[in-house]
Amino acid sequence: MEEGKNSIEFIRREELEKIQVNRLKKTIERANNSPFYKNIFKKEGIHPEDIRCTDDIRKLPFTTREDLRENFPFGFIALPLNKIVRVHTSTGTTGKPKAIFFSKRDVDEAAGLIARCMRMTGAGPGDVFQNMMSYGLFTGGLVFHYGAEKAGVLVIPAGAGNTEKQIELMRDFKTTIVHITPSYALYLADILEEKGIDPEEELNLRIVYLGAEPYSQKTREKIEKIYGVNAFNCYGLSEMNGPGVGFECPLKDGLHIWEDNFILEVVDPLTGEPLPDGKEGELVLTTINREAMPIIRYRTGDITFIYPQVCGCGRTHRKISPIKGRTDDMFIIKGVNVFPSEVERVLMDTPEVARNYQIVIERERSLDIMRIRVEIKKRFFDGSLEHLKELQEKIKSKVKSELMVTPRVELLEPGTLPRTTGKSKRVIDKRRL
């Protein structure tokens, strides 16, 4: 879809909502062909004609990760297998995997959303795109790859890891855009520094797409400064096709959810009741343009809010705030709810902090303790013992002031903590071990 005032991105809200209602009705019809929804609709007495406006979606039941796992592998498919061309799976942390199926049209539509996102951020023919996400069963690699080709850029299917090769590819082909996890972007920066390569001066990067894990604004700013790039937040999840569900426009103030493909809601995580715009809660998404495997009112577990105001860019698709974390990522310390991204924000706002940290939750004499293990820049770590103690107290005080939790802080040399080329594991909860 070419950007312009007549494109779907700038469509009037009334017209967009008409598209949503029409597609939602068709989605219910399709979903009735799947064993899971056929049973649910019969039990609840649900019919497509019950949907007259987008608010009527609340008449439909939620779908959960447990539903997907319990009906693995074929319980959600709404097409015959001979009409399905691809499957991706997402294992999560426990239990059976979740299988996500695509028809040929689904593959093309998912690619179209990525192309829309890339064009919105200024990418197009002439750019060289290096995809550093894992290929295979993870949706982040292949879906973005197809979308980048649709956007007309030259694609390097590098995949995750093999950092030496990544750097070689970036230099040989003069890569201008990368798709990468925030943690790997920081890890890559460490390797470039060890090699004496200045990313801003010796590479050709201008755009970085960050996704697959929550991160703070301070981490984004750090990445932008290191590489001299414009970094954009990409939101997606396997259950909704993968990446490209939501994306930042050039204003970078929230992520546009493409509402011609998804209906979004934010609900109270405990009661499931809808929350008003601006109120933080759990994101719920419904696919309305998918053939093989429609999913209705899916509880993502992601914590966010819907911006009440229209975006200054002119796009009419509503925006959500950057994902604060997941309902299952949140941990409680002495009655205080803490998200890892909140700890990260404080750490990345501390000049002496390097690029890696770890949060360890322990129990000591029946009390919960949060220990933050954080790498410090070499020049600060080599300072006096007194200076390190002052820095330790500084971090401890900042975390306490911001989060109302007093941590124990352990300062480490750069390179001490495990490095990862994929999604980072920032929290180790020893209470569950």
C-alpha positions as CSV (number, residue, x, y, z in Angstrom):
1,M,0.0,0.0,0.0
2,E,1.6,3.3,-1.0
3,E,1.6,6.0,1.6
4,G,-0.7,8.9,0.8
5,K,-3.9,10.6,2.0
6,N,-6.1,8.1,0.2
7,S,-4.3,5.0,1.6
8,I,-5.7,2.7,4.3
9,E,-3.4,4.3,6.8
10,F,-5.2,7.7,6.6
11,I,-8.8,6.4,6.1
12,R,-11.5,8.1,8.1
13,R,-12.4,6.4,11.4
14,E,-16.0,5.9,10.3
15,E,-14.8,4.0,7.2
16,L,-12.3,2.0,9.1
17,E,-14.9,0.9,11.6
18,K,-17.2,-0.2,8.8
19,I,-14.3,-2.3,7.4
20,Q,-13.7,-3.8,10.9
21,V,-17.4,-4.7,11.5
22,N,-17.7,-6.3,8.0
23,R,-14.4,-8.3,8.5
24,L,-15.4,-9.3,12.0
25,K,-18.6,-10.9,10.7
26,K,-16.7,-12.8,8.1
27,T,-14.2,-13.8,10.7
28,I,-16.9,-15.3,12.9
29,E,-18.2,-17.2,9.9
30,R,-14.7,-18.6,9.1
31,A,-14.0,-19.4,12.8
32,N,-17.2,-21.5,12.9
33,N,-15.3,-23.9,10.6
34,S,-12.7,-24.6,13.3
35,P,-13.4,-27.3,15.9
36,F,-12.6,-25.0,18.8
37,Y,-14.8,-22.0,17.9
38,K,-17.6,-24.2,16.4
39,N,-18.0,-25.7,19.9
40,I,-17.8,-22.4,21.7
41,F,-20.2,-20.6,19.4
42,K,-22.7,-23.4,19.6
43,K,-22.5,-23.4,23.4
44,E,-22.7,-19.6,23.7
45,G,-25.3,-19.1,20.9
46,I,-23.1,-16.8,18.9
47,H,-24.0,-15.7,15.3
48,P,-22.3,-13.3,12.8
49,E,-25.6,-11.2,12.7
50,D,-25.1,-10.4,16.4
51,I,-22.2,-8.1,15.4
52,R,-23.5,-4.6,14.5
53,C,-20.6,-2.4,15.7
54,T,-17.1,-2.9,17.0
55,D,-18.2,-2.7,20.7
56,D,-20.3,-5.9,20.0
57,I,-17.0,-7.8,20.1
58,R,-17.5,-7.9,23.9
59,K,-20.3,-10.4,23.3
60,L,-17.6,-12.9,22.3
61,P,-15.5,-15.0,24.7
62,F,-11.8,-14.5,25.3
63,T,-9.2,-16.9,23.8
64,T,-6.1,-17.7,25.9
65,R,-2.7,-19.3,25.4
66,E,-4.0,-22.3,27.3
67,D,-6.8,-22.7,24.7
68,L,-4.2,-22.8,21.9
69,R,-2.0,-25.3,23.7
70,E,-4.9,-27.6,24.7
71,N,-6.1,-27.7,21.1
72,F,-2.7,-28.3,19.5
73,P,-2.1,-28.9,16.7
74,F,-5.3,-28.6,14.5
75,G,-8.1,-27.5,16.8
76,F,-8.1,-23.9,15.6
77,I,-7.7,-24.3,11.8
78,A,-10.6,-23.0,9.8
79,L,-9.5,-24.4,6.4
80,P,-8.7,-27.8,5.0
81,L,-5.1,-28.8,5.3
82,N,-4.7,-28.7,1.5
83,K,-5.4,-24.9,1.6
84,I,-2.7,-24.3,4.3
85,V,0.8,-23.5,3.2
86,R,2.8,-22.8,6.3
87,V,2.9,-23.4,10.1
88,H,4.9,-21.7,12.8
89,T,5.1,-22.8,16.4
90,S,5.8,-20.9,19.6
91,T,6.7,-22.9,22.6
92,G,6.8,-20.2,25.2
93,T,8.3,-21.2,28.6
94,T,6.1,-24.1,29.6
95,G,3.6,-26.6,28.3
96,K,2.7,-27.7,24.7
97,P,3.6,-25.4,21.8
98,K,1.2,-23.1,20.0
99,A,0.7,-23.8,16.3
100,I,-0.1,-20.9,14.0
101,F,-1.2,-21.7,10.4
102,F,-1.1,-19.6,7.3
103,S,-2.9,-19.8,4.0
104,K,-1.2,-18.4,0.9
105,R,-3.3,-15.3,1.3
106,D,-2.4,-15.0,5.0
107,V,1.3,-15.1,4.1
108,D,0.9,-12.3,1.6
109,E,-1.2,-10.2,3.9
110,A,1.3,-10.6,6.8
111,A,4.1,-9.5,4.4
112,G,2.0,-6.5,3.3
113,L,1.8,-5.3,6.8
114,I,5.5,-5.4,7.2
115,A,6.0,-3.6,3.9
116,R,3.5,-0.9,5.2
117,C,5.5,-0.5,8.4
118,M,8.9,-0.3,6.6
119,R,7.6,2.3,4.1
120,M,6.1,4.3,6.9
121,T,9.6,4.6,8.5
122,G,11.2,5.7,5.2
123,A,12.6,2.3,3.9
124,G,12.3,1.3,0.3
125,P,14.2,0.5,-2.9
126,G,17.9,1.3,-2.6
127,D,18.0,0.1,1.1
128,V,19.9,-3.0,2.1
129,F,18.1,-4.9,4.9
130,Q,19.9,-7.3,7.1
131,N,17.5,-9.6,9.1
132,M,19.2,-10.7,12.3
133,M,16.2,-12.5,13.7
134,S,15.9,-16.3,13.9
135,Y,14.5,-18.0,10.9
136,G,12.5,-21.2,11.1
137,L,9.6,-21.8,13.4
138,F,9.9,-18.4,15.0
139,T,7.7,-15.9,13.0
140,G,10.1,-12.9,13.4
141,G,12.5,-14.0,10.7
142,L,10.4,-15.3,7.8
143,V,7.5,-12.9,8.1
144,F,9.7,-9.8,8.2
145,H,11.8,-11.2,5.3
146,Y,8.8,-11.6,3.0
147,G,7.6,-8.1,4.0
148,A,11.0,-6.5,3.3
149,E,11.0,-8.0,-0.2
150,K,7.5,-6.7,-0.7
151,A,8.8,-3.2,0.3
152,G,11.4,-3.5,-2.5
153,V,14.6,-3.5,-0.4
154,L,17.6,-5.8,-0.9
155,V,17.3,-8.5,1.8
156,I,20.2,-10.3,3.5
157,P,18.7,-13.3,5.4
158,A,21.5,-13.4,8.0
159,G,19.5,-14.9,10.8
160,A,20.5,-14.7,14.5
161,G,24.0,-15.2,15.9
162,N,27.4,-15.7,14.1
163,T,28.3,-12.1,15.0
164,E,31.6,-12.1,13.1
165,K,29.7,-12.9,9.9
166,Q,27.1,-10.3,10.7
167,I,29.7,-7.6,10.9
168,E,31.3,-8.8,7.7
169,L,28.0,-8.7,5.9
170,M,27.2,-5.2,7.1
171,R,30.6,-4.0,5.9
172,D,30.6,-5.8,2.5
173,F,27.0,-5.0,1.5
174,K,26.8,-1.6,3.2
175,T,23.7,-2.6,5.2
176,T,21.4,0.4,5.8
177,I,18.7,-1.3,7.9
178,V,18.7,-4.1,10.5
179,H,16.0,-6.0,12.3
180,I,17.4,-7.1,15.7
181,T,16.5,-7.7,19.4
182,P,17.6,-4.8,21.7
183,S,19.8,-7.2,23.7
184,Y,21.6,-8.4,20.6
185,A,22.0,-4.8,19.4
186,L,23.9,-4.0,22.6
187,Y,25.9,-7.3,22.4
188,L,26.9,-6.5,18.8
189,A,28.0,-3.0,20.0
190,D,30.3,-4.7,22.5
191,I,31.9,-6.8,19.8
192,L,32.3,-3.8,17.5
193,E,34.0,-1.9,20.3
194,E,36.4,-4.8,21.0
195,K,37.3,-4.8,17.3
196,G,37.9,-1.1,17.3
197,I,35.0,-0.5,14.8
198,D,33.1,2.8,15.2
199,P,29.5,1.9,14.1
200,E,28.5,5.4,13.3
201,E,31.6,6.2,11.2
202,E,32.4,2.8,9.6
203,L,29.0,1.3,9.0
204,N,26.2,2.5,6.8
205,L,23.2,1.9,9.1
206,R,20.5,4.5,9.2
207,I,17.4,2.5,10.5
208,V,17.2,-0.2,13.2
209,Y,14.0,-2.1,13.9
210,L,13.8,-3.4,17.5
211,G,11.5,-6.2,18.5
212,A,10.8,-9.6,20.2
213,E,11.4,-8.4,23.7
214,P,10.3,-5.4,26.0
215,Y,12.9,-2.7,26.4
216,S,13.0,0.8,27.8
217,Q,13.2,4.2,26.1
218,K,16.7,4.6,27.6
219,T,17.8,1.4,25.9
220,R,16.5,2.7,22.6
221,E,18.3,6.0,23.1
222,K,21.5,4.2,23.9
223,I,21.2,2.1,20.7
224,E,20.5,5.2,18.6
225,K,23.5,7.0,20.0
226,I,25.9,4.0,19.6
227,Y,25.0,3.4,15.9
228,G,23.9,6.9,14.9
229,V,20.6,5.6,13.7
230,N,16.8,6.0,13.9
231,A,15.5,3.1,16.0
232,F,11.8,2.0,15.7
233,N,9.8,-0.1,18.0
234,C,8.1,-3.1,16.3
235,Y,5.3,-5.0,18.0
236,G,4.0,-8.4,17.2
237,L,3.4,-11.9,18.5
238,S,3.2,-15.3,16.8
239,E,-0.5,-15.7,17.5
240,M,-1.2,-12.6,15.4
241,N,1.0,-13.4,12.4
242,G,4.3,-12.3,14.1
243,P,5.9,-8.9,13.6
244,G,4.0,-6.0,12.1
245,V,0.9,-6.0,14.3
246,G,2.0,-2.5,15.4
247,F,4.8,-0.2,14.5
248,E,6.0,3.3,15.3
249,C,5.6,6.1,12.8
250,P,8.4,8.7,12.4
251,L,7.0,10.6,15.4
252,K,7.9,7.6,17.6
253,D,5.3,8.3,20.2
254,G,3.4,5.0,20.5
255,L,2.8,2.1,18.1
256,H,0.0,2.2,15.5
257,I,-2.0,-1.0,15.5
258,W,-3.2,-1.8,12.0
259,E,-6.9,-1.8,12.7
260,D,-7.9,-3.0,9.2
261,N,-6.4,-6.3,10.3
262,F,-6.9,-6.4,14.1
263,I,-9.4,-5.2,16.6
264,L,-7.7,-4.0,19.8
265,E,-9.0,-3.8,23.3
266,V,-7.3,-3.1,26.7
267,V,-8.9,-4.9,29.6
268,D,-8.4,-5.3,33.3
269,P,-6.0,-8.3,33.7
270,L,-7.9,-9.6,36.7
271,T,-11.6,-9.0,35.8
272,G,-11.4,-8.9,31.9
273,E,-13.5,-5.7,31.9
274,P,-12.7,-3.2,29.2
275,L,-10.7,-0.2,30.3
276,P,-10.9,3.4,28.9
277,D,-8.3,4.9,26.6
278,G,-5.2,6.0,28.6
279,K,-5.8,3.4,31.3
280,E,-3.1,0.7,31.5
281,G,-4.1,-3.0,31.2
282,E,-3.8,-6.2,29.2
283,L,-3.9,-6.0,25.4
284,V,-6.5,-8.1,23.7
285,L,-6.4,-8.6,19.9
286,T,-8.7,-10.2,17.3
287,T,-7.6,-11.1,13.8
288,I,-10.1,-9.9,11.2
289,N,-8.3,-10.6,8.0
290,R,-6.9,-14.1,8.4
291,E,-8.2,-17.2,6.6
292,A,-6.4,-20.3,8.0
293,M,-6.6,-19.6,11.7
294,P,-8.7,-16.7,13.0
295,I,-8.3,-15.9,16.6
296,I,-10.9,-14.0,18.6
297,R,-10.3,-11.8,21.6
298,Y,-6.8,-13.2,22.3
299,R,-5.4,-12.3,25.7
300,T,-1.9,-11.4,24.8
301,G,-0.6,-10.9,28.4
302,D,1.1,-7.7,27.2
303,I,0.7,-4.6,29.4
304,T,-0.1,-1.3,27.6
305,F,-2.7,1.4,27.1
306,I,-4.4,3.0,24.1
307,Y,-3.5,6.6,23.4
308,P,-6.7,8.8,23.6
309,Q,-5.4,11.4,21.1
310,V,-5.1,11.1,17.3
311,C,-1.5,10.8,16.1
312,G,0.1,14.0,14.7
313,C,1.2,12.0,11.7
314,G,-2.3,11.9,10.4
315,R,-2.8,8.1,10.5
316,T,-6.1,7.2,11.9
317,H,-5.2,3.7,13.3
318,R,-5.0,4.0,17.0
319,K,-1.8,3.8,19.0
320,I,-0.7,1.8,22.0
321,S,2.1,2.7,24.4
322,P,5.3,0.6,24.2
323,I,4.8,-2.7,25.9
324,K,5.6,-2.3,29.6
325,G,6.0,-6.1,30.1
326,R,3.9,-9.2,30.3
327,T,1.5,-10.1,33.0
328,D,3.6,-13.3,33.6
329,D,6.9,-11.3,33.6
330,M,5.8,-9.1,36.4
331,F,7.2,-10.0,39.8
332,I,6.1,-8.9,43.3
333,I,8.7,-7.8,45.9
334,K,7.3,-7.0,49.3
335,G,3.9,-6.2,47.9
336,V,5.2,-4.0,45.0
337,N,4.6,-4.9,41.4
338,V,7.8,-4.7,39.4
339,F,8.4,-5.1,35.6
340,P,11.9,-5.8,34.3
341,S,11.6,-2.9,31.9
342,E,11.2,-0.5,34.8
343,V,14.4,-1.7,36.3
344,E,16.1,-1.4,32.9
345,R,14.9,2.2,32.5
346,V,16.6,3.2,35.7
347,L,19.9,1.4,34.9
348,M,20.1,2.7,31.3
349,D,19.7,6.2,32.6
350,T,22.8,5.8,34.7
351,P,25.9,6.9,32.7
352,E,28.3,4.5,34.4
353,V,26.2,1.5,33.5
354,A,27.4,-0.6,30.5
355,R,25.0,-2.7,28.3
356,N,24.1,-5.8,30.3
357,Y,22.3,-6.6,33.5
358,Q,20.4,-9.3,35.3
359,I,17.8,-9.4,38.0
360,V,17.9,-12.2,40.5
361,I,14.9,-12.7,42.8
362,E,15.7,-14.7,46.0
363,R,14.1,-15.6,49.3
364,E,16.0,-15.0,52.5
365,R,14.5,-15.9,55.9
366,S,11.0,-15.8,54.3
367,L,11.6,-12.4,52.8
368,D,11.9,-11.7,49.0
369,I,15.1,-10.0,47.9
370,M,15.8,-8.4,44.5
371,R,19.5,-8.5,43.5
372,I,20.6,-6.5,40.5
373,R,23.7,-7.7,38.8
374,V,24.9,-4.9,36.5
375,E,28.0,-4.5,34.3
376,I,29.8,-1.2,34.7
377,K,31.8,0.5,32.0
378,K,35.5,-0.4,32.2
379,R,36.8,3.0,33.1
380,F,34.5,3.3,36.0
381,F,35.1,-0.3,37.2
382,D,38.8,0.3,37.3
383,G,38.3,3.2,39.7
384,S,38.8,3.2,43.5
385,L,36.9,1.0,45.8
386,E,35.3,4.0,47.4
387,H,34.0,5.2,44.0
388,L,32.5,1.8,43.3
389,K,30.7,1.9,46.7
390,E,29.3,5.3,45.9
391,L,28.1,4.1,42.5
392,Q,26.5,1.0,44.1
393,E,24.6,3.3,46.5
394,K,23.7,5.6,43.7
395,I,22.0,2.8,41.7
396,K,20.4,1.4,44.8
397,S,19.0,4.8,45.7
398,K,17.7,5.4,42.1
399,V,15.9,2.1,42.0
400,K,14.4,2.6,45.5
401,S,13.2,6.1,44.5
402,E,11.6,5.1,41.2
403,L,10.2,1.7,42.1
404,M,9.7,1.8,45.9
405,V,11.8,-1.4,46.3
406,T,15.3,-1.5,47.8
407,P,17.6,-3.8,45.8
408,R,20.9,-5.3,46.5
409,V,23.3,-4.1,43.8
410,E,26.3,-6.1,42.5
411,L,28.7,-4.3,40.2
412,L,30.4,-6.4,37.5
413,E,33.1,-6.0,34.9
414,P,32.0,-5.7,31.2
415,G,31.6,-9.2,29.7
416,T,30.8,-11.0,33.0
417,L,27.2,-11.8,32.4
418,P,26.1,-14.3,29.7
419,R,25.7,-12.7,26.2
420,T,22.9,-13.8,24.0
421,T,22.1,-13.4,20.3
422,G,18.4,-14.0,20.7
423,K,15.9,-13.0,23.3
424,S,17.6,-12.1,26.6
425,K,16.7,-13.7,29.9
426,R,16.8,-10.7,32.2
427,V,15.1,-12.3,35.3
428,I,16.1,-15.3,37.3
429,D,13.5,-16.1,39.9
430,K,15.2,-18.5,42.4
431,R,12.0,-18.7,44.4
432,R,10.6,-21.0,41.7
433,L,13.7,-23.2,41.5
